[in-house]
């Protein structure tokens, strides 16, 4: 069992090493450093540039009294290193030693040393210690979408620098999609002459338009692409930082831009008609193989990502060429046709020494034999892939999609929807509990994803990336037993000023208080926990709805609450309030822990905590995937609650959420009824929604009744608007 001895001075290293042992000595950095190494000269030159980035050390070429020895040593025969990326860092009074079995291990040891120096509380006194460290996962990735909004080479390199600093080693470059083709392909010049350009600079404006493309020489053209030389330059730049770039070339769907300029590859043969390649057309495969051949010449990565997600297969059902292909291949449905497509592309990649990687939809119809899966629609795709013997990368949206809000949406720039605070990123375990130890080995790693529909600028992109990417880095590197949210919170608050000093523009963490609570059903009470992303800070709170002051109760530890209370909490730093007051209504109401009957089923994709979600006393937060919201897809909410006996009733209400990006809407109407026998119901109220289904942002609305009535059974119906369908999300039906 590894031990982590957290003692003073605090070590603000991210990601947290697997093992740290501190001693009571120190190394004085005021003394110069003499470098000794068995690395080749090219690596010495490269690594020295990193070491020279800190002003706290200076190097000498000859031994000198009181000098410290910095030793970088590769021992390729040392079997104690569990991977090539493992390293050992030893600091003594006059010695700093970094050992590894390979140069990448030395590189990561240097990153840890740089952080120790940068965030050292003792100034020039570096604590004596022994660090033994290695990554939990071989694949530690970040995905950036440059199709929807284009980002420069300089911006890409800037992010690669910080990825290396935090030991991330895979950059997933989403180069093609409907909004724009971003990579030069010599054989098909229209991809960059036309399909890379549009009149609208922002994706949101393009999406609301006719979604056409323009010639690059058009005076109104916005967009861009990376030339062959730029691609080679970025790939080499990443390689020097031990980052592998994995290109993504979308297929068979998300290909509107290709089919607009090469319409013969679509089922209709017409531009601006289809978004999916025609699988029955042999020219489709000639095109894709030619493109992939050029891509493989640029990217040495073992895996090539082909997307494979969200294919609208409608056109395939009536396309004569696709139907003929299905007949020839003895396929019975279009899911199998997609599988044929994926397997054929995989065979081509395998023949060129590469492997196929795709989003979890590539499972549909049967998975290609050597393909790996990136699971984004929750963990189910990853679980299914592993159970069938395939490798997976875990990137479920509820933990890994950085295009979601990271704090109260009213305080944040526009996002696609959802809610993903840094603590939730940090809480993720990429190995599902259902896996056996052998199955767990098929989890290659984890990836954070930034899609850029609502991220039009480099500044906005960095705001969404950082500091959540630091939390993801620790998820990817550090063993679960060595992780601690409270400890990470302290460290990330130290790293944010460093990011700012280096010219990055991170979110500086929320000023809001998170109010979390659990229900104690035997005692009929809640246990309330208050927390803040900021550190250090103080929290004051009230239980009667009044605004907290410096003289209100000071939060020290979780506290119990009975009945109905309004918890109001405020962050204070240096006795000064910061941010908005966080408010949570707690209602230990009459329906809690009673019996509920679903007259219409909830979605298994968002079941909340199961059949008692709507009467467990636990309200949802800003994230529809937080386990407290229950989702209903293209279906009404229709439940009956049995209170056990006839009760006097004074109010019945429930909250709903609307965020139109993921197609979550308020109900069209809500009907609340009561009954004494569960058969004959009387309507108490019928409420029409008055908020537009086009309203942007993350919105919440309470639909309820107040008055005087009695009954044993309460029926709550929320009707979906059939004109657009989508999701209904509710969290708790409160009955008093």
N, C-alpha and C positions, 0 to 999 in steps of 0.2 A: 504494500500500500504506500503510495506517495504521500509525503507530508509537506504541508505548506506552512512555514512558520512566519506569520505576519507579525512583525515586531517593529519598533521604532529603530531607525527611521523608516517611514512608509515608502514603499517602492511603487511608483506610479507607472508601471509598465503595462502596455496594452499591445497584444493580448497577454493575459496572465500566464507566466511560465508554469510548467507542470510541477516543478520542484524548486524551492528556494530555501537555502539554509544560510542564515546570517550569523556572523561571528561578531565579536566586540571590537575588532580592529577596524582600520580604514586605510585607504590609499589616498595620499595627498596629491591632487592634480596640479598643485603649484609646481611640482617637480616635472621636468620634461620627460617625454616618452621616447624610448629607444625601441624601434620596431625590429623584431626578428621573426622570420617566417620561412616556410618551405614552399610557399606558393610561387607559381610562375610569375615572371615580371609583369605580364599583362594584367594579371589579377591584382598584384600589389599596387600598380598604378591606379586601377579602377577603385579598389577598396580604400586606398589612401584619400581619394577625393571625398569619400563619405566621412572618413575620420577627421578630415580637415574642415568639415562643416561646423564643428563646434568650436567656439572661441576659447573654451576652458582648457584646452590642451595644446601643447606645442611639441614638435618632434625635433630630435637631434639625430645626427648620423653616427656619432661615436660615443662610447660609454663615458659617463660623467658621474661624479659623486652625487648621491641623493637622487639619481635618475630612477625612473620606473621603467620596467621592461614590459612592453606590449608584445605578446607572442601570439601569432596567428598560425595555427598548425593543423595540417590535414594528416590524419592517420587513417588511411583507407582500409587497413586491416583490423581496426578496432571494431569488434562485433557488438560492443555494448551500445553503439548508436543504432536505434531501432529503425531509422530511415535516413536517407541522404540529407534530409532537411533538419535532422537533429543536430544539436550542438551542446557544448558544455562551456560555461563562462565561469572562470575562477578569478576572484579579486582578492589579492593579499596586500600587505603593506607596501611592497615595491614591485608587485607583479599584477598584470592583467593578462589572462590567458583565455583565448578562444580556441577550442578544439572541435573538430568535426571529422566526419569521414569523407566529406566532399566540400567543394567550394560553396555550394548553396547553403550548407550548414554554417560555414564561416560567415557568409553574408547575413544570415538571420541573427547570428550571434552579435555581429556588428550593430544591427538595428537595435537589439536589446541594450547594448552598451551605450549607444547614442541616447536612448531614452533615459537610461540611468543617469547619464551626465546632464541631460537637458532638464530633467525633473527632480534633481537632487536637492533635497531640503537643506543639506549641510554645505552647500556651496562647493568648495574645492575638495571637501572630504568625502570621497566615494566609499560607501560601506563595503567592508570585506564580506564576501559571500561565495557560495557555490550554487550556480544555476544549472540544472539539467533539464533540457527542454526539447520537445519535438511536437509536431502537429498531430492533432486528433485525426484530421482528414487530409488526404492528398490533394483534393480539389477544394480550393477556397476562392470563390469567385465573385465577381461583380459584373453585372450586365448593364450595358448602356444602349438605349435606342437612339440612333442618330438619323433615322428615317423621318420620323414625325417632325423633329426639329434638328437641324444640322449643327454639329459642333466642330470647331477647328482642330487641326493637328496639335496646336499648342495646348488647347484645353485637354485633349486626350493624354498628352504626355504629362501634364500637370497631375492628372488623376493617377496615372501609373506610378508617379513618384510617391504619392501618399499610400497607394496600395502596397508598394514594396515596404514602406516604413512600418506598416501594420501586418506584414507577412501574408498578404493576399497574393495568390499566384495564378489566377485565371481571369483574363479579361474577355468577356463574351461580347463581341462587337456586333450589334444588330444592324446590319448594313443595308438591308433591303426590306421594303414594305410598301404598301399602297401609297403613302404620302411622298415617297421619293426613293430612287435608287442611288446608292452612295459609293459605289466602287467602280472604277474604270475597267471595262471589259473591251479589249481591242476588237474582238470579232463582232461585237454588237454596239456600235457607236451611239445608236439612238437611246440606249439606256442612260447615257450621261449627257447627250446633246439635248434630250427632251424630258425623259422620265425622271430626271433629277431636279427639275425646275417647275415652279408653280407661281402664279401671280400673288398668292397670299403668303406673307412671311410666316404667320403663325398657323399651326395646324388647326386650331379651333376655327379660324376664318376659312381655311381651305375646306374643312369638313362641312361647313355650313353653305359652301358654294356648289358649283357644278362638278367640282373635284377634277378639273381638267389640268393638263400640263402645258408648258410653253417652251419654246426654244430658248436655249441658254443665252442667245443674243437678244432676246426680247428685252426691251427697256424695263419691263415690269417684273422680270424674272427674279425669284427668290429661291434659294436652295444651295446646292453644291454637291460635290463628290470628292473622293480621295483619288488622286492619281496613283499610278503604279509606283512611282518613286516615293510618294508620301506613305503608301502602305508599307513598302519595304523599310522605310526609315522608322516608322512606328513599331513594326515587328522587331527590328533590331534593337530599338530603344527599350522595348519591353523585355527582350531576352537578356539584356545586360542587368535587368532587375529581377531576373528569374521569374518572369511572368510570361505565360503562354497565352497568345491571343487566339481565341476560337471565333472564326467568322460565322455569321449566320446569313444564309441565303434562303429566303422564304420560299416554300413550295409545299403542297400544290396550291395553297391559298395565299391570301394577303399579297396578291400579285397583280393588282389593278394597274400599277405603273408599267409593268412589262407588257401586259395585254393591250394597253392603250397604244403602244408603239409597235408591237408585233402581234396584231389581233388574230393572225392566222393560228396562233397557239391557243386560242380560246375555243369554247364549244360553239359560240355563235359566229365566230370569224369577224366580229365587228368590234371596233374600239369602244371603250366606256360602257361595256355591257356585262362582262364577267369579271370575277375576281379570282377564279380558279382555273388552273391549266386544264386543257383537254387531255385526258389520260388516253383516249383512243387514238390520238394523233401522234404518229411516230416522230414528226418534226419536233414535238414537245421535248422528247427525250434527247434528240440531237442538240437542241438549244441548251438544255440543262446540263448535259454532259460537257458541252463546249465551255459553258460558263464555269462549271466546277473544275474543269481542267486548268483554266486560267487562275481560279481562286487557289487551287492547291499549289500552284507554282509560287504564290505569294506567301502562303501561310504554311509553316511546317508542322502545325498542330496535328496530333494523332486524330482528333475528332473534328469533323465538320458538322456544324449545326444546320439542319435543313428546315427548322420551324415545324411544319406539319400540323399546326393548330388551326382551329376554328374554320375548317373547310366547309363552305356551303356546297353541298353535293347535289343541289337541286338540278342544275343543268345537266349533270351526268345521267340523270334518270331519263332524259328525253333526247340526249345527244346521240345521233346514229353511230358516230365513231366510238363513243364510250360503250354503247350497248353492244356493238360488234366486238369490242375488246372483251367485255364480260362474257359474251358467248364463246369466244375463242379460248378464254382462260377458265371456263366453267365456273364463273363467279355468280353468286345468287343475289347479291345486294351491293350497294355502292360503298358500304364500309369495307367490303372485301376488295373493291376496286381501289380504294385508297391504300389498302394493305399491299396490293400488287404494285402500286406506284412506289411506295416506300421501300419495299423489298428490292425493286429493280434499281432504284437509286443507290440503295445500300450495296448491292452487288457491284455497281460501278465504282463506288468509293473503295470497297474492299479490294478490288482488282488493282487499285492504285495505292495500296498500302494504308488506307485510311479507314476510319470507323464513323458510323453515322450516329448523330445525336439529335434528338428532337423532343418537342414538348409532348406531354403525356397523351395527346390525341393520337399519336402514332400507334398506340395500342389498339385502336379501333380496327376491327376486321382481322386482327392477328399481327403480332409484332415481328419485324424482320429479325432474323436469328442472332445477329451480332450487334444489334443496335443498343444504345443506351438511352435512357429516358430522363428528361428533366420534368419533374412533377410540379406543376404550378396551380392546378385546380384542387387545392388541398393536398393531402398526402395519399389519397386513394390510388392515384395513378402510379406513384412510386411504390406503394405496397404491392399492387398488382404486378408491376414489372419485376420486383424482387422475387415474388412468389413464383414467377415463371422463369427465374434464373438470370435476369438481366440486371446490369448495373444501373444505378440511378443517381441523379443529383437532385437534392431536395430544395425547392424554391417556392413553397406554398405562399400564395398571395397574402394570407392573413398574418404571416410573419416576415416575409421577405420582399414585399412590393413597396418600394420607397416612393411611389407616386401617390400613396395614401397620406392623409393628414397626420401630422405628428403632435398636434396639440389642438385645442379648441379651434374649430374651423373659422370662427368669427375673428380670430387673431392671426390667421395664417393666409398666405397667398393661395389662390385657387388650386385645387387638386382634383384628381379624378373621382374622389370619394373615399370611403373607408376611413379607418383610424388605426394608425400603427405607431404608438409611442415607442421610445427607445427601450423602455423596460420590457415591452412585449417582444421586440426583436431579440433582446438579450435572453429572454426566457426560453427561446426555442431549442428543442433537442431534435436534431435532424434524423435520429434513429428511432422510428416508431417502436413503442413498447411491444407490439405484436411480433417483432422480428426475433428469431432465434439468434444466438451468437454467430452462426455461420451466415445467416441471411444479412445480418448487420454489416458483414464485410463487403457486401455488394453496394453499400452506400458510399459512393465516391466522395461525396462532400455536400456543400451547401452554397447557395448563390443568392446575393442580394440583387434585385432588379429595379432599375429606374426606367420606366416607360415615360415618354415625354409629350404626350398629348397636351398636357397643361403645364409644360415646363419649357417655355420658349427661349430662355436665356441661359448663358453659363452661370450667372450669379444664382439664378433660381435652381439650377441643377445642383450646384454645390450645397445650397441650403437644404435640399431634399436628401442629399447623400450623407452629409455630415451633421451630427456625429453618429447617425444610425449605422454607418458603415463600420465604425469602430466596434460597435456592439456585435455586428455580424462577424467581424474578424475574430473576436474572442469566442463566439459560438463555433467558428470553424477550426480554431486552433486548440483551444483549452479543453481538457477533460471536464465533464460535468461536475465531478467532485471537487474541482479546484475553483469553480465559479461561485461568485457571490454578488448579487445585485447591489447590495449596500456598499460593498467594497468597490465594485466597478463604478458606481455612481460617483464616489470620491475621486477616482482616477480620471474619469471622463471630464469632470469639471476642471481638472488641471490641464487636460489636453486641449480643450477648446481655445483658451488664449494662445496656445502654441499654433493651432491651425490658423487663427486670425493673424498672427505675426508672420506667417508664411504666405499670406495673401489669399487664403481660402475664406469662404464666406459661409460658415456653418450656422445652423440654427443653434442659438446659445442656450437651449433647453427651456422648458416651460416654467412659467411663474405660477402655474396652477397647482393646487393640491389634489392628488388623487385620493378619493374616498372609497375604500374597499371594505366590504363587510361580508360576513358569513352568518347563516342562521343557525341558532341553537334551538331545535324544535322542542326538545323536552322542557327547556326553560322558557320557551316562547319569547326569545330575545335575539338581538343581533350583536355580534362582536365587530367593532369598527376599528379599522386601521387607516391611519393617515400617512401619506408619504409625499415627498417632493423630489423632483429631478435635480433641483439645485442643492449644492453642498458647498459650504455649511449654510444652514438655515434653521429657522425656528418656526413652528406652526402653532397658531392660536385658534381656538374654535369655540363655538357656542352651540347649544342644542335647542334654541327657541326661535331660530330664524333671524336673529339680529346679527348685525355685522360685527365680526370679531375685532377687538382692539388689542393693544399690547397688554392690557389688563385682563383679557379673557383667559379662559382655561388654556394652559400650555400643554401641548401634546407630548406625552412621554412614552406611552405604551398603549396597545389596543384596549378599548373600553367597551362595556356592555350598554345596550340601549333597549328599552322595552317600549311597547306600544307604538305610538306615532310621534316622530320627532323630525325636526329639520336640522340637519347637521350643516353648519356653515364654517368653513375653514379658510384661513388666510395665511399666506407665506409672509414671513418677516425676515429681513436681513439687516443687521445693525439697528434693530428696533424700528425699522421703517417698513411699512407694508409694501409688498410688490405684487403686481398682477391683480387679476380679478378674484373675488371671493368665490370659492367652490361651494356649491350647495347640493345636498342630497337629501331627498325626502325618504325617510325610513318608515314603512308601514307594516307592522306585524298585524295584518288584517284578517278578516274572518275566513277568507278562502284558503289561507296557507295550510298546506298539508292535508287538504280535503281531497275529494275525488273529482277528477275531470274527465269528460268524455269528448273525444274529437269527432265531430260530425263531418269534418273534412280533414284530410291528412296534412300534416306539415311535411316539408321537404326533408329528406334524409341528408341532403347536403348541408343544411343548417338546422339541425335538430335542437339547438340549445343544449340543455342538460337532459333532454328526453321528455317524457310525457308530463312531468310535473313542472316544466319550465315556467309556465304561465301562472303558477300558484305556489312558487317556492320562496316568495318574498324578496327575491334578488333582481333588482332592476338592471337593465343593460346600460352600457356606457356609450362612448362615441363610435365604437366599432361593432358592426353587425355580426362579426365573427367572433365576438368575445365569449361565447358560450352561454350568454344570458338572453340574447335576442333569438327568437325562433322565426324561421323563414317559411313562407308559403309561396310557391312558384305557380303562377297562372291559376291560382286557387284562392277561394275565400278563407278567411279565418272564421271558423264556426265551431264553437265549443260550448259545452254545458257543464256547469260546476254544481256539484251536489254538496250543499253545506251540512248535510246530515240531519238537519231539523229546520223547521220554519223559523226564520230570523227576521227581526226588524231591520230594514235596509235604508241607508241614508245616502250612499253614493256608490257608484260602480264606474270605473274608468280604466283606460289602458293607453299607453304611449305607442306611437308609431313613428317610423323614421322615413325620410325621403332623401335620396341622393341619386340623381338621375343618371350619373355616369354608369354605375352597375345595374341600372334599370330597377331601382327600388323606389316605390311610389306610396303616397298616402292612399288609404282606401277611398273609394268613391262615396260610399255610404257606410254608416255604422248603425246597427240595430241592437238595442238592449232589451231583453225580455226576462220576465220572472214567472215562476210556476210553483204551485204547492205540491203537485203530483208528478212533475217531470213530463207530462203529456200535453196539458192545456196551458199555453203560455200567453201572458198579457204583455203587450209592448209598452215599455216605459218611455222610450225615446227613439227617434230616428234622426241621425245627424248627417248632414251633407258636408262633404269636404269643400272648403272655399279657397284652398291654396292651389295655385297652378301646378300642373304636372311638368311644366317647363322651368320652374323656379330652380335656380342654381344653388349650390352649396349643400351643406349637410343640415337638414332641417328635422325638427321634432315637433310633434303635435299630440296633445292629449284629447282623446275622444271619450266623453263620459257623460254621466247623468247624476244629478243630485236632487233629492226630494225625500219623500216618505213613502215607503212601500213595505211589503213583507213577502217572503217566499223562501222555499227551501232550495229551489233550482234557479240558477242564473244562466241565461243563454246570451252569449256575446258573439255577434256576427259582424264581420268587417268585409264588405264586398269589394272585390277588385274591379278596376275600371277595364272592362273588356276591350275598349278601343285600343289600348296599348299593351295590356297584359303586364308581365313582369313579376316583381316580387312585392309581397307584403311582409314587413318585419314588425313584430310586437314583442314586448318583453315580460309584462306582468299585468294580470287583470286584478285590480285592487278592489276589494269588496268590503264596505263598511255598513 
